[in-house]
Amino acid sequence: MAKKKAVKKAGGGNPDRVPRKEPYSSDRMSKILERIREQAARISGLARALEDAKIDSLVIDGHQMLLRGLNQIDNFIDNASRSVREAKTGKENL
């Protein structure tokens, strides 16, 4: 006998879970961009400090977490770009 597929409950599940999709305004995107710029400035400062101190390399915890975060940002940008295209197309077809 074949296994039955799990049925998702409508509106059920963990109430603490963050929804997969959320509305974004231009203002919200600008705030996110500002946070990313601040982070980039901090990383740039660290790179300059390494150069100024003539330090060849460091072993830093969290490297893999950083790479996953950068990949998540790339994925978010791709999803946001697709949403913008779809919204523009939907607006033009009205």
C-alpha positions in Angstrom: 0.0 0.0 0.0 1.4 3.4 -0.9 2.1 6.0 1.7 -0.3 8.9 2.0 1.1 12.4 1.6 0.9 14.7 4.6 -1.9 17.2 4.4 -1.1 20.8 5.4 -3.5 22.3 7.8 -5.0 25.6 6.7 -3.9 28.3 9.1 -2.5 25.7 11.5 1.0 24.9 12.6 3.3 26.7 14.8 2.0 30.2 15.8 5.6 31.4 16.4 6.7 30.6 12.9 7.5 33.6 10.6 5.4 33.6 7.4 7.3 32.6 4.3 6.0 35.6 2.4 5.6 39.2 3.6 4.7 42.5 2.0 7.6 44.9 1.3 7.4 48.6 0.7 10.1 50.8 -0.8 10.6 52.2 2.7 11.2 48.7 4.2 13.6 47.8 1.4 15.5 51.1 2.0 15.9 50.3 5.7 17.3 46.8 4.8 19.7 48.4 2.3 20.9 50.8 5.0 21.6 47.9 7.4 23.5 46.1 4.7 25.6 49.2 4.0 26.4 49.6 7.7 27.5 45.9 7.7 29.6 46.4 4.6 31.3 49.5 6.2 32.2 47.4 9.3 33.7 44.6 7.2 35.6 47.2 5.1 37.0 48.6 8.3 38.1 45.2 9.4 39.8 44.6 6.1 41.6 48.0 6.4 42.7 47.1 9.9 44.2 43.8 8.7 46.1 45.6 6.0 47.3 48.4 8.3 48.5 45.9 10.9 50.2 43.9 8.1 48.3 40.7 9.2 48.4 38.1 6.5 45.3 36.1 7.7 43.1 35.3 10.7 41.1 32.2 11.7 37.6 33.5 12.4 34.6 31.6 13.7 31.3 31.8 11.8 32.8 31.7 8.3 30.2 29.2 7.1 27.4 31.2 8.7 28.6 34.2 6.8 28.6 32.4 3.5 25.1 31.0 4.1 23.9 34.5 4.9 25.3 35.9 1.7 23.6 33.2 -0.2 20.3 34.0 1.5 20.7 37.6 0.5 21.3 36.5 -3.1 18.2 34.3 -3.0 16.1 37.2 -1.5 17.3 39.6 -4.2 16.3 37.0 -6.9 12.9 36.5 -5.3 12.3 40.2 -4.9 13.3 40.8 -8.5 10.8 38.2 -9.7 8.1 39.8 -7.6 8.8 43.2 -9.0 8.6 41.9 -12.6 5.4 40.1 -11.8 3.9 43.2 -10.2 4.8 45.3 -13.2 3.4 42.8 -15.6 0.2 42.6 -13.5 -0.1 46.4 -13.5 0.4 46.6 -17.3 -2.3 44.0 -18.0 -5.0 46.0 -16.2 
